[in-house]
Amino acid sequence: MGQPCTDHTADVCTQYGEQHQAVATQFQSVGGRAHFHGPARTPKCFEGNSMIRTMIATPGDGAVLVVDGGGSRNGELMGGTMGMTASDNGRPAWSSTGPTATAANWPPSRSG
């Protein structure tokens, strides 16, 4: 992966217009990286993480994992061990619309 983008999302959208897509959902940072980029891969899973486990066990090729938890708050969808597996397999960052382990429990990102 190249150098990380230091521009703000609004600036990138202005510069590239329709060539650029941004994720509208607001996420909390849990992966240890303030800035990241890459194509988004979005598994949708409601109160179960087997699809996430399968996905993070394969090469990520720089894709950002964005988990759609379907709005449920009944249990964590990802934790520190899963985050480490995602990082080890080439996913520069991950985020979730569902519950995750607290940021203090996540390993620092080990991706480049």
N, C-alpha and C positions, 0 to 999 in steps of 0.2 A: 504494500500500500504506500502511496506517496505521502508527502508532508500533510499534516493536519490543517484543515481550513481554520483560519482565525477570524474570518468574517462572521458577522452576525447574520442570522437567518434572513432578516428583512433585507439586508444589503445584497445577499446572494440572490434572493428572489427578484429584486430590482434589476440586478445586472443580467441575469439569465432568463428572466421572464418565464415563459411556458416550458423552457428546456429544463427547468429545475422544479422538483417537487419537495415539499416540506411536510412533515407529519404535524398535524394540528393539535393532537393531544399533548397535554402537559405531563411530563414525567418527572419523577424524583430520581436524583443521581444515586445509584447504589454500586456501580461497578468500579469506582475509583478513578474514572477519567472524566474531566470536565468537558472535553471536546472530542468528538469522534465523527466519522462519516463512513458511508458505504451504503450499498443497497440494503433495503429493509426486507427481512423475512419474518412473516407474521403468522405464527400458529395461533389458532383460536381454540381455547380450551376452557371449559367451564368446570371449576372445582376439581380438576384432575390434571396432573402434569405428565402423563405418559407420552403424549405427543412431543412435549418439550424435551424430555429425556432422550427420545429417539433422535430428534433433530440435532441436539448438541453433541451427540456421539459421532456425528459425521463431520467431515471437513466444512468449515464455515466460509472459507475463501474470502474473508474480509467482510462478510455480510453482518449487519447489525440485527440482533434478535430483538423483536418487539412483540412481546407476549400479550395477546388480547384475552384477558381473563373473564370477559363477558360481564363485567360489573360486580361479580361476587366478591365479598370480603370475608368469606368463611374459612379461609386457610391459605397458607403461603403456597404460591405456585413455583417459586424458585428460592433456593438458599445458597449458602456459600460454596458447598461442594459442587452444585450444579453450575454456579458461576465460574468456578475454577475450570471445570470441564469445558464449558463454552469458550473460555479464554484460551485454553490449551489447544483447542481444535480450530483456532483461527477466527474467532468472533471478537472484533475489537470492542464491542460494547453490547449491553443487553438492557432492556427495560421492560416494564410490565404495567398493564392497566389494572392488574390484580395485586394482591399482597405479596411481598417478598420479605426475606429476612432483613432485619435492620441493617443499615449501612455499616455499622460497626462490626457486624459479623461477616461481611463480604471480604474476600481476599482482594488485594490490590490487583488491578488488571496486569496480566503478564504478556499481553499482545503488543506488537510493535507499532 
